[in-house]
């Protein structure tokens, strides 16, 4: 499938995540002072430092590849391979000292995610998804849950605030059809869908750097992840994301949303 072995890219992603983990863990033990970006969302110098060093390493190792990151924008999005980076997914949790944040690293080919990594620097948990291979958590293969009906499902939502007014009704309808719901898990919730702990995770107000890494992780564990219309998530997708443990429950969730 690839001119270069996927393992080459996977090894690089792991190396970059190791560096990011050290930076974030060191910063987490000290002052985590935020500043407001132009859209009023918070950012810290740690977010910028992590993305900066990953971008530098990409430029050195894969100079022909494009890059899209939350803090420093896009370069070479028309290239065949594009790395997608969220240095700290869950910056508010990081600022607040709550260990439900992580570094997201993804590689897309032709806009489609083929490699995804979630790393929680505090817990040491790392999910890795690669197209055509089983998703792993800390090196061991994981599998999504077999939950088949919404009434038995455990649902997660990172943050209800970004939903538009017309979207909130759809999410409430889905939530009321499930057994339980937990909030605030950020990227960790999608890792937990992959390892069978959570059945459904849903979010809005997203950008590609929020969801690209999640795609190979969820699908490689047997789950489904799409937009709210059931369409695949790519670099050009909208801002709505739904991940489910399997096709059966994913169809039910989509019906509730629509």
Long-range contacts (C-beta under 8 A, 24 or more apart in sequence): 1-131, 1-132, 2-109, 6-114, 6-115, 6-130, 6-131, 6-132, 6-133, 9-107, 9-115, 10-115, 10-128, 10-130, 12-57, 12-61, 12-62, 13-105, 13-107, 13-115, 13-117, 13-128, 14-117, 14-126, 14-128, 15-57, 16-54, 16-57, 16-58, 16-105, 17-103, 17-105, 17-117, 17-119, 17-126, 19-53, 19-54, 19-57, 20-50, 20-53, 20-54, 20-87, 20-103, 20-105, 20-119, 20-121, 21-103, 21-119, 21-121, 22-121, 23-49, 23-50, 23-53, 24-50, 24-88, 24-94, 24-103, 24-121, 25-121, 25-122, 28-94, 28-97, 28-121, 28-122, 32-94, 32-95, 32-97, 34-91, 34-95, 41-91, 42-91, 42-92, 42-95, 43-71, 43-91, 44-88, 44-91, 44-94, 44-95, 46-87, 46-88, 46-94, 47-71, 47-87, 47-88, 47-91, 48-72, 48-87, 49-87, 50-87, 50-88, 50-103, 51-85, 51-87, 54-83, 54-85, 54-87, 54-105, 55-85, 58-83, 68-208, 68-209, 68-235, 69-209, 70-207, 70-209, 77-235, 80-109, 80-110, 81-107, 81-108, 81-109, 82-107, 82-108, 82-111, 82-235, 83-107, 83-108, 84-108, 84-113, 84-208, 84-209, 84-212, 84-213, 84-235, 85-209, 86-187, 86-209, 86-210, 86-213, 89-118, 89-186, 89-187, 89-210, 90-158, 90-186, 90-187, 90-188, 93-184, 93-186, 98-184, 99-123, 100-184, 100-185, 100-186, 100-188, 101-186, 101-187, 101-188, 102-186, 102-187, 102-188, 102-191, 104-187, 104-209, 104-210, 104-212, 104-213, 104-214, 105-213, 106-209, 106-212, 106-213, 106-215, 106-216, 108-212, 108-234, 108-235, 111-234, 111-235, 111-236, 112-232, 112-234, 113-212, 113-213, 113-215, 113-216, 113-233, 113-234, 114-216, 115-216, 116-212, 116-213, 116-214, 116-215, 116-216, 116-217, 117-213, 117-217, 118-187, 118-188, 118-190, 118-191, 118-213, 118-214, 118-217, 120-188, 120-191, 125-188, 125-191, 127-191, 127-194, 127-195, 127-217, 128-217, 129-194, 129-213, 129-215, 129-216, 129-217, 129-218, 129-219, 129-220, 129-221, 130-216, 130-220, 131-216, 131-220, 133-220, 134-220, 134-221, 135-194, 135-216, 135-217, 135-218, 135-220, 135-221, 137-191, 137-194, 137-195, 142-194, 142-195, 142-196, 142-221, 143-195, 143-196, 143-221, 143-222, 144-193, 144-194, 144-195, 144-196, 144-218, 144-221, 144-222, 144-223, 144-245, 144-246, 145-196, 145-197, 145-198, 145-199, 145-245, 145-246, 146-245, 146-246, 147-199, 147-245, 147-246, 147-249, 148-246, 148-248, 148-249, 149-249, 149-252, 150-174, 150-177, 150-178, 150-249, 150-252, 150-253, 150-256, 151-177, 151-178, 151-179, 152-179, 152-199, 153-177, 153-178, 153-179, 153-199, 153-200, 153-245, 153-249, 154-178, 154-179, 154-180, 154-181, 154-182, 154-197, 154-198, 154-199, 154-200, 155-180, 155-181, 155-182, 155-198, 155-199, 155-200, 155-201, 155-202, 156-181, 156-182, 156-183, 156-185, 156-189, 156-192, 156-193, 156-198, 156-200, 156-201, 156-202, 157-181, 157-182, 157-183, 157-189, 157-201, 157-202, 157-203, 158-183, 158-184, 158-185, 158-186, 158-187, 158-189, 158-201, 158-203, 159-183, 159-184, 159-203, 159-205, 161-205, 162-203, 162-204, 162-205, 162-206, 162-239, 163-204, 163-205, 164-204, 167-204, 167-240, 170-228, 170-256, 170-257, 170-258, 171-202, 171-204, 171-257, 173-256, 173-257, 174-200, 174-202, 174-253, 174-256, 174-257, 177-252, 177-256, 187-213, 187-214, 190-214, 190-217, 190-218, 190-225, 190-243, 191-217, 193-218, 193-221, 193-223, 193-243, 193-244, 193-245, 194-218, 194-220, 194-221, 194-223, 195-221, 196-221, 196-245, 198-245, 199-244, 199-245, 199-249, 200-242, 200-243, 200-244, 200-245, 200-249, 200-253, 201-241, 201-242, 201-243, 202-241, 202-242, 202-243, 202-253, 203-240, 203-241, 204-239, 204-240, 204-241, 205-239, 206-239, 206-240, 206-241, 207-239, 208-234, 208-235, 208-237, 210-241, 211-237, 211-241, 214-241, 214-243, 218-243, 222-246, 223-250, 224-250, 226-250, 226-254, 228-254, 228-257, 228-258, 229-254, 229-258, 230-254
